[in-house]
Each structure stands twice: as C-alpha cells, then as structure tokens.
Amino acid sequence: MHAHTLLRLTFANAVSAAYLGLVGASVVFEVAAALFWEPGIVGIWPFLVTAPTSLLMAGTVGAIWGMDASVWLLVAAVVVSALVNALALGALLEALRGRRRGRGRTRPSRA
C-alpha cells in the first residue's frame, strides 16, 4: 500500500475526518478542563474515544515502563490510536463503497 493511499484512507474521507474531529474536541475539552476547572477524571475521554486501540497501547506502555511511564508516552498512545482508528474507519468505508459499486464481485470465467 502506498503512502498516498494511507493518507487518503486516514484523512480524506468524511467518516475519518469526523472521527478525528471528535478526538480533537475531546482533547480540547480535556485541556480546557485542566486549565480552567477542576479536571477530575475528564482525562479519560480521549482514551474512551480512541478505544480499543488506546487502551491496548496504554496497557502496553504500562507493562513496559510501569508507573514510571511519562505522560507524553500516553499522549503519543492516544495520537497513534486515533490515527490507527481513522485508518481503519477509512478502510472500512472504502471496502463498503467497493462492494456497493460491484468491485468486490468476481466475473465468471469464459470457457
């Protein structure tokens, strides 16, 4: 798969763009809550929006570094998870569009 295809599937469709917008909104809300209000457990929202990938990556970070893991590793886990999930949504949308257009069907062989 080419880099252009990966970028197209991750960013250049409505479903992936809406998903990345939702992730961005949850991060902006988390930062605003941490700066202006008592944040409480608002930091869980980016993990939930990017689940299940982020939970798997956070578990991996915790298993490798334990309680000494930097916050930046968890931030990187959320960012990578959002991009992986957006790519998966774009690939799913492309597959559904291809099936609807008939690209997924095989042609009968000529004998």
Contacts in CASP RR format, 6 or more apart in sequence:
PFRMAT RR
TARGET T0000
AUTHOR 0000-0000-0000
METHOD contacts of the structure
MODEL  1
MHAHTLLRLTFANAVSAAYLGLVGASVVFEVAAALFWEPGIVGIWPFLVT
APTSLLMAGTVGAIWGMDASVWLLVAAVVVSALVNALALGALLEALRGRR
RGRGRTRPSRA
6 87 0 8 1.000
9 16 0 8 1.000
9 87 0 8 1.000
9 90 0 8 1.000
9 91 0 8 1.000
9 94 0 8 1.000
10 16 0 8 1.000
10 83 0 8 1.000
10 86 0 8 1.000
10 87 0 8 1.000
10 90 0 8 1.000
11 17 0 8 1.000
11 20 0 8 1.000
11 86 0 8 1.000
13 90 0 8 1.000
13 93 0 8 1.000
13 94 0 8 1.000
15 89 0 8 1.000
15 90 0 8 1.000
15 93 0 8 1.000
16 86 0 8 1.000
16 87 0 8 1.000
16 89 0 8 1.000
16 90 0 8 1.000
16 93 0 8 1.000
19 82 0 8 1.000
19 85 0 8 1.000
19 86 0 8 1.000
19 89 0 8 1.000
20 82 0 8 1.000
20 86 0 8 1.000
22 49 0 8 1.000
23 46 0 8 1.000
23 49 0 8 1.000
23 50 0 8 1.000
23 78 0 8 1.000
23 82 0 8 1.000
24 82 0 8 1.000
26 45 0 8 1.000
26 46 0 8 1.000
26 49 0 8 1.000
27 46 0 8 1.000
27 78 0 8 1.000
29 42 0 8 1.000
29 45 0 8 1.000
30 39 0 8 1.000
30 42 0 8 1.000
30 43 0 8 1.000
30 45 0 8 1.000
30 46 0 8 1.000
33 39 0 8 1.000
33 40 0 8 1.000
33 42 0 8 1.000
33 43 0 8 1.000
34 42 0 8 1.000
34 43 0 8 1.000
46 54 0 8 1.000
46 78 0 8 1.000
47 54 0 8 1.000
47 55 0 8 1.000
47 58 0 8 1.000
47 78 0 8 1.000
49 82 0 8 1.000
50 78 0 8 1.000
50 81 0 8 1.000
50 82 0 8 1.000
50 85 0 8 1.000
53 80 0 8 1.000
53 81 0 8 1.000
53 84 0 8 1.000
53 85 0 8 1.000
54 77 0 8 1.000
54 78 0 8 1.000
54 81 0 8 1.000
54 82 0 8 1.000
57 77 0 8 1.000
57 80 0 8 1.000
57 81 0 8 1.000
58 74 0 8 1.000
58 77 0 8 1.000
60 77 0 8 1.000
61 69 0 8 1.000
61 73 0 8 1.000
61 74 0 8 1.000
61 77 0 8 1.000
62 69 0 8 1.000
65 73 0 8 1.000
98 104 0 8 1.000
END
